[in-house]
Amino acid sequence: MASFNKVILLGNLTRDPEVRYTPKGSAVCDLGIAVNRVYTTEGG
């Protein structure tokens, strides 16, 4: 049985998405995304 995963990404694309296919025929998309969120860990 096939499964379906859903992901929501918010940001600005930095380049055009590139779709490629694995040897078994699954589609894979490569993309760049830019965000303005600042994230700081406990270490700085």
Distance bins in CASP14 RR format, pairs under 12 A and 6 or more apart:
PFRMAT RR
TARGET T0000
AUTHOR 0000-0000-0000
RMODE 2
METHOD distances of the structure
MODEL  1
2 26 0 0 0 0 0 1 0 0 0 0 0
7 29 0 0 0 0 0 1 0 0 0 0 0
7 31 0 0 0 0 0 1 0 0 0 0 0
7 33 0 0 0 0 0 1 0 0 0 0 0
8 33 0 0 0 0 0 1 0 0 0 0 0
9 17 0 0 0 0 0 1 0 0 0 0 0
9 29 0 0 0 0 0 1 0 0 0 0 0
9 31 0 0 0 0 1 0 0 0 0 0 0
9 32 0 0 0 0 1 0 0 0 0 0 0
9 33 1 0 1 0 0 0 0 0 0 0 0
9 34 0 0 0 0 0 1 0 0 0 0 0
9 35 0 0 0 0 1 0 0 0 0 0 0
10 33 0 0 0 0 1 0 0 0 0 0 0
10 34 0 0 0 0 0 1 0 0 0 0 0
10 35 1 0 0 1 0 0 0 0 0 0 0
10 36 0 0 0 0 0 1 0 0 0 0 0
10 37 0 0 0 0 1 0 0 0 0 0 0
11 31 0 0 0 0 0 1 0 0 0 0 0
11 32 0 0 0 0 1 0 0 0 0 0 0
11 33 1 0 1 0 0 0 0 0 0 0 0
11 34 1 0 0 1 0 0 0 0 0 0 0
11 35 1 0 1 0 0 0 0 0 0 0 0
11 36 0 0 0 0 1 0 0 0 0 0 0
11 37 0 0 0 0 1 0 0 0 0 0 0
12 31 0 0 0 0 0 1 0 0 0 0 0
12 32 0 0 0 0 1 0 0 0 0 0 0
12 33 1 0 0 1 0 0 0 0 0 0 0
12 34 1 0 1 0 0 0 0 0 0 0 0
12 35 1 0 0 1 0 0 0 0 0 0 0
12 36 0 0 0 0 1 0 0 0 0 0 0
13 29 0 0 0 0 0 1 0 0 0 0 0
13 30 0 0 0 0 0 1 0 0 0 0 0
13 31 1 0 0 1 0 0 0 0 0 0 0
13 32 1 0 0 1 0 0 0 0 0 0 0
13 33 1 0 0 1 0 0 0 0 0 0 0
13 34 1 0 0 1 0 0 0 0 0 0 0
13 35 0 0 0 0 0 1 0 0 0 0 0
14 30 0 0 0 0 0 1 0 0 0 0 0
14 31 0 0 0 0 1 0 0 0 0 0 0
14 32 1 0 1 0 0 0 0 0 0 0 0
14 33 1 0 0 1 0 0 0 0 0 0 0
14 34 1 0 1 0 0 0 0 0 0 0 0
14 35 0 0 0 0 0 1 0 0 0 0 0
15 29 0 0 0 0 0 1 0 0 0 0 0
15 30 0 0 0 0 1 0 0 0 0 0 0
15 31 1 0 0 1 0 0 0 0 0 0 0
15 32 1 0 1 0 0 0 0 0 0 0 0
15 33 0 0 0 0 1 0 0 0 0 0 0
15 34 0 0 0 0 0 1 0 0 0 0 0
16 29 0 0 0 0 0 1 0 0 0 0 0
16 30 0 0 0 0 1 0 0 0 0 0 0
16 31 0 0 0 0 1 0 0 0 0 0 0
16 32 0 0 0 0 1 0 0 0 0 0 0
17 27 0 0 0 0 0 1 0 0 0 0 0
17 28 0 0 0 0 0 1 0 0 0 0 0
17 29 1 0 1 0 0 0 0 0 0 0 0
17 30 1 0 0 1 0 0 0 0 0 0 0
17 31 1 0 1 0 0 0 0 0 0 0 0
17 32 0 0 0 0 1 0 0 0 0 0 0
17 33 0 0 0 0 1 0 0 0 0 0 0
18 27 0 0 0 0 0 1 0 0 0 0 0
18 28 0 0 0 0 1 0 0 0 0 0 0
18 29 1 0 0 1 0 0 0 0 0 0 0
18 30 1 0 1 0 0 0 0 0 0 0 0
18 31 1 0 0 1 0 0 0 0 0 0 0
18 32 0 0 0 0 1 0 0 0 0 0 0
19 25 0 0 0 0 0 1 0 0 0 0 0
19 26 0 0 0 0 0 1 0 0 0 0 0
19 27 1 0 1 0 0 0 0 0 0 0 0
19 28 1 0 0 1 0 0 0 0 0 0 0
19 29 1 0 1 0 0 0 0 0 0 0 0
19 30 0 0 0 0 1 0 0 0 0 0 0
19 31 0 0 0 0 1 0 0 0 0 0 0
20 26 0 0 0 0 1 0 0 0 0 0 0
20 27 1 0 0 1 0 0 0 0 0 0 0
20 28 1 0 1 0 0 0 0 0 0 0 0
20 29 1 0 0 1 0 0 0 0 0 0 0
20 30 1 0 0 1 0 0 0 0 0 0 0
20 31 0 0 0 0 0 1 0 0 0 0 0
21 27 1 0 1 0 0 0 0 0 0 0 0
21 28 1 0 0 1 0 0 0 0 0 0 0
21 29 0 0 0 0 0 1 0 0 0 0 0
22 28 1 0 0 1 0 0 0 0 0 0 0
22 29 0 0 0 0 0 1 0 0 0 0 0
38 44 0 0 0 0 0 1 0 0 0 0 0
END
